[in-house]
Amino acid sequence: MLKLNLWVSVGLVNGATGTVDKVVYELDSRPPALPIAIFVRFDKYHGPGFPGLENCVPIKPVTKSWSNVDCPEFKSNKQHCCSRTAIPLVQADAVTIHSSQGRTMEKTVVDLGKKEFAPSLGFTGSLRTRRLSDLAYGKTFDFKRIQFSGSRVIADRLKEEARLESLAKSTFCNGETAYNTEQAEMERSNPQEGSDRQEEKNERRLAIWSAFLNKTLADRRLTLVNVAGDSNCFYRALSFALYGTEDRHLGVRTSILEFHVTY
């Protein structure tokens, strides 16, 4: 398995798997020295091949450097620099569920282990194939194995979901009550209002809801901020939360994409 993004557009990405074809050493060199390259046939590589070794890609050693400046947990007044040279490949006869996350596999054999040490781990591992017939489990298990009783993380999550659901219901009910009360008052004072077009009623409902939402947020010392709806709304919201303005959304998007490509 490749552990580094080398050429994303042709499939040489972190997590790509394949078969080792050749290991090449310098003349008069042998293990434990590093080879100058390992030729790998990656399963989903669709770029140019090495001359004479079609569909093979040479993976050479990579050197990474870091210092205590990059690691705040190192308590030192002096700057220490370190580096390590290694070939970014690991054995992948089996992979962890975390490593398989987001990948679609032809066939999988999943070992769930004795218990979940992270929420939904077994669920994630069971969804790597397109068809149920391509999924198998290495060991049998009973229903208790996939229950989450006793998990503090799950308990906290369910508690938070219940709180949010209760808040949503109360907000909706209070908002509808405010609208129905005002609508009934308007119809009593002016019976003609009852024959308003549906579009006008919807506009009035939206205005009452907006006023109610702003009051609810104000009671919690929160403010509703509208951002432009141009398919960048998520990054505009992040930009506003980080910098107090939505105008830096492009930089936020670029930074996130660069992080994903690098790591």
C-alpha positions in Angstrom: 0.0 0.0 0.0 1.2 3.4 -0.9 1.4 5.8 2.0 1.9 9.1 0.2 0.1 11.1 -2.5 2.6 11.0 -5.4 0.4 11.6 -8.5 -3.3 12.0 -7.6 -4.7 12.4 -11.1 -3.5 8.9 -12.2 -4.3 7.0 -9.0 -1.0 7.2 -7.0 -2.6 8.3 -3.8 -2.3 7.5 -0.2 -4.0 4.1 0.3 -3.5 2.8 -3.3 -2.7 -0.9 -3.3 -0.9 -3.1 -5.7 1.7 -5.9 -6.2 5.4 -5.6 -5.9 7.1 -6.7 -9.2 10.8 -5.9 -8.7 13.1 -4.6 -6.0 16.1 -2.7 -7.4 19.4 -2.1 -5.5 22.5 -0.2 -6.4 25.4 -2.3 -7.6 27.1 -4.1 -4.7 24.3 -3.1 -2.3 22.0 -5.4 -0.4 19.6 -5.4 2.6 19.4 -3.8 5.1 20.3 -0.9 2.8 17.4 0.8 1.1 16.8 -0.2 -2.5 16.9 2.6 -5.0 13.3 1.8 -6.2 10.6 -0.8 -5.8 8.5 -1.4 -8.9 4.8 -1.8 -8.1 1.8 -2.8 -10.3 -1.0 -0.7 -8.7 -4.5 -2.0 -9.1 -6.1 1.3 -10.2 -3.1 3.1 -11.8 -3.9 4.6 -15.2 -0.8 6.6 -16.0 2.3 5.9 -18.2 4.3 2.7 -17.5 8.0 2.3 -17.0 9.9 1.2 -20.2 10.0 -2.6 -20.4 7.7 -2.9 -17.3 4.2 -1.9 -18.5 1.8 -0.7 -15.8 4.6 -0.7 -13.3 5.6 2.4 -11.3 9.0 2.8 -9.6 8.6 4.0 -6.0 11.8 5.5 -4.7 12.9 6.5 -1.1 11.5 9.8 0.2 13.1 12.0 2.9 10.9 13.9 5.3 12.2 16.5 7.7 10.7 18.1 10.8 11.8 20.1 13.8 10.6 20.9 17.3 9.2 24.1 15.9 6.7 22.0 14.1 5.9 20.0 17.3 4.9 22.4 20.2 4.9 19.4 22.6 8.7 19.4 22.5 9.7 21.7 25.3 13.1 23.1 24.3 14.7 26.5 23.7 16.9 25.1 21.0 15.8 24.1 17.6 16.3 20.4 16.8 15.9 19.1 13.3 15.2 15.5 12.4 14.8 13.6 9.1 13.9 10.2 8.0 14.3 8.4 4.6 12.0 5.5 3.8 10.1 4.0 0.9 6.4 5.1 1.3 5.1 1.5 1.0 3.7 -0.8 3.7 2.6 -4.4 3.5 -1.1 -4.6 2.8 -2.1 -8.3 3.1 -4.6 -6.8 5.5 -5.5 -3.2 6.3 -7.2 -1.5 9.2 -10.8 -0.3 8.8 -9.5 3.2 9.2 -7.2 2.7 6.2 -10.0 1.3 4.2 -12.4 4.1 4.9 -13.7 5.8 1.7 -12.5 3.0 -0.5 -14.6 0.6 -2.7 -13.2 -2.9 -2.8 -14.0 -5.9 -5.0 -14.2 -8.4 -2.1 -13.5 -8.1 1.6 -13.1 -10.4 4.6 -13.8 -8.3 7.8 -12.5 -9.2 11.2 -14.6 -7.2 13.7 -12.5 -8.2 16.7 -13.9 -8.5 20.2 -15.3 -5.0 20.6 -15.6 -1.6 19.0 -12.9 0.8 20.1 -14.4 3.6 17.9 -18.0 4.3 17.1 -19.4 2.7 13.9 -16.1 0.9 13.2 -17.7 -2.4 12.2 -20.4 -0.6 10.2 -17.7 1.3 8.2 -15.8 -1.9 7.5 -18.9 -3.7 6.3 -19.6 -1.1 3.6 -16.5 -1.4 1.5 -18.1 -3.6 -1.2 -20.8 -2.8 -3.7 -22.7 -6.1 -3.1 -23.4 -8.1 0.0 -22.3 -11.2 -1.7 -18.7 -9.8 -1.9 -18.6 -9.4 1.9 -17.5 -12.0 4.4 -16.6 -12.1 8.0 -13.5 -13.8 9.3 -15.2 -14.9 12.5 -18.8 -15.4 13.5 -20.4 -13.1 16.0 -23.7 -12.6 17.8 -26.0 -9.6 17.9 -24.4 -8.4 21.2 -21.2 -7.8 19.3 -22.7 -5.0 17.1 -24.7 -3.4 20.0 -23.3 -0.2 21.5 -24.5 -0.7 25.0 -22.0 0.7 27.5 -20.2 2.9 25.0 -19.8 6.4 26.5 -19.2 7.9 23.1 -22.4 6.5 21.7 -24.3 7.5 24.9 -23.1 11.1 24.6 -24.0 11.1 20.9 -27.5 9.8 21.5 -27.9 12.4 24.3 -26.9 15.2 22.0 -29.1 14.0 19.2 -32.1 13.9 21.6 -31.3 17.4 22.7 -31.1 18.7 19.2 -34.3 16.9 18.2 -36.1 18.4 21.2 -34.7 21.9 20.4 -35.8 21.5 16.7 -39.3 20.4 17.8 -39.8 23.2 20.3 -38.5 25.8 17.8 -40.8 24.5 15.1 -43.8 24.4 17.4 -43.2 27.8 18.8 -42.6 29.3 15.4 -45.8 27.7 14.0 -47.7 29.0 17.1 -46.4 32.5 16.5 -47.5 32.3 12.9 -51.0 30.8 13.6 -51.6 33.4 16.3 -50.8 36.3 14.1 -52.7 34.8 11.1 -55.8 34.3 13.2 -55.6 37.8 14.6 -55.3 39.2 11.1 -58.3 37.2 9.8 -60.5 38.3 12.8 -59.6 42.0 12.2 -59.9 41.7 8.4 -61.9 38.7 7.1 -60.7 39.4 3.6 -57.2 38.3 4.7 -58.4 34.7 4.7 -58.7 34.7 0.9 -55.0 35.8 0.4 -53.0 34.0 -2.2 -50.9 31.2 -1.0 -47.7 33.1 -2.1 -48.6 36.0 0.2 -49.3 33.6 3.1 -45.9 31.9 2.5 -44.1 35.3 2.5 -45.8 36.3 5.8 -45.0 32.9 7.3 -41.3 33.3 6.3 -41.2 36.8 7.8 -42.7 35.6 11.1 -40.4 32.6 11.3 -37.4 34.8 10.6 -38.4 37.2 13.4 -38.9 34.3 15.8 -35.6 32.7 14.8 -33.7 35.9 15.4 -35.3 36.3 18.8 -34.5 32.7 19.7 -30.8 33.3 18.7 -30.7 36.6 20.5 -31.8 34.9 23.7 -28.8 32.6 23.4 -26.5 35.5 22.5 -26.2 34.2 18.9 -26.6 36.0 15.6 -27.8 34.7 12.3 -25.4 35.6 9.5 -26.4 35.2 5.9 -23.7 34.3 3.3 -24.0 34.3 -0.5 -25.6 31.2 -1.9 -23.2 30.6 -4.8 -22.1 27.0 -4.1 -19.3 28.4 -1.8 -21.6 28.8 1.2 -19.9 26.2 3.3 -16.5 27.8 2.8 -17.9 31.3 3.2 -19.3 30.2 6.6 -15.9 28.9 7.6 -14.2 32.1 6.4 -16.6 34.2 8.5 -16.1 32.0 11.6 -12.3 32.2 11.2 -11.7 35.7 9.9 -14.9 37.6 10.5 -15.5 38.0 6.8 -16.8 35.6 4.1 -14.5 37.2 1.4 -11.6 34.8 2.2 -13.6 31.7 1.3 -11.4 30.9 -1.7 -8.3 30.8 0.4 -10.1 28.5 3.0 -11.2 26.2 0.2 -7.6 26.1 -1.3 -6.0 25.4 2.1 -8.4 22.5 2.7 -7.8 21.0 -0.7 -4.0 21.3 -0.4 -4.2 19.5 3.0 -6.2 16.6 1.4 -3.8 16.3 -1.5 -0.8 16.4 0.8 -2.0 14.0 3.5 
